[in-house]
Amino acid sequence: MKINKTKLRKHYEASCMGYAKALCEMWGVLPENCWWVADKVGEVLFCSDNYLDMDNIIYCVEHDVTYEEYLAFQEMTVNAQAYGLNHPSLDEWHRQAKNERQLQELVNELEKNEGK
């Protein structure tokens, strides 16, 4: 079976554009304020003063990562790099942050119930 590389590339680019559009909508960013670096669709997207690779775009869309959460992740990575520390990937960080939020909500609920 011969693979139609042109058709395959077009499908890939359409999928990447779909994810980029979904990210813009989620974050409330006008699509014209986002673009693919060097016009290379599917590599690195500049969106609202942030650079995201395709893996992070997909993760953000599929896991409803808010703009504020992504900024917190970016801040953590910059600080870690400034001190020469390793940092987790977006998906690792997001799962951990979500677990910490859930734990804090549980603690808050328990404290609230203690006061009754």
C-alpha positions, -999 to 999 in steps of 0.1 A, spaced: 0 0 0 14 34 -10 11 62 15 -1 95 3 23 117 22 7 149 10 -27 139 22 -12 126 55 5 160 60 -27 179 53 -46 158 78 -19 164 104 -18 201 98 -56 203 100 -56 185 133 -28 208 147 -48 239 135 -79 224 153 -60 220 185 -46 255 182 -80 270 176 -95 251 206 -67 264 228 -73 300 217 -110 296 225 -103 280 259 -79 308 268 -100 336 253 -73 346 229 -81 359 194 -67 334 168 -49 362 150 -28 366 182 -15 331 178 8 317 151 31 289 144 67 298 148 85 299 114 51 289 98 58 253 108 24 240 117 25 214 145 58 224 160 58 255 183 28 278 187 31 314 200 0 321 219 -6 350 242 30 356 251 37 319 255 54 292 234 38 258 234 49 226 216 23 203 202 24 179 231 15 208 255 -12 221 233 -29 187 231 -25 183 269 -40 217 276 -70 211 254 -77 176 264 -73 183 302 -89 218 303 -57 235 315 -66 271 321 -45 300 310 -38 308 347 -27 272 353 -3 273 323 12 306 336 18 290 370 35 261 352 56 285 332 66 304 363 77 272 380 98 261 351 115 295 348 123 295 385 135 259 384 158 267 355 172 298 372 183 276 401 195 248 379 168 225 391 149 199 371 112 204 366 84 181 357 66 181 324 33 199 321 12 167 325 31 157 357 29 192 372 -8 195 363 -17 161 379 2 170 410 -13 205 412 -48 190 408 -42 165 436 -29 193 458 -61 214 451 -83 184 458 -65 177 491 -68 214 501 -105 213 493 -109 183 515 -90 199 543 -111 231 540 -143 210 541 -131 191 572 -122 224 589 -155 239 580 -174 209 595 -153 210 627 -166 245 633 -203 233 632 
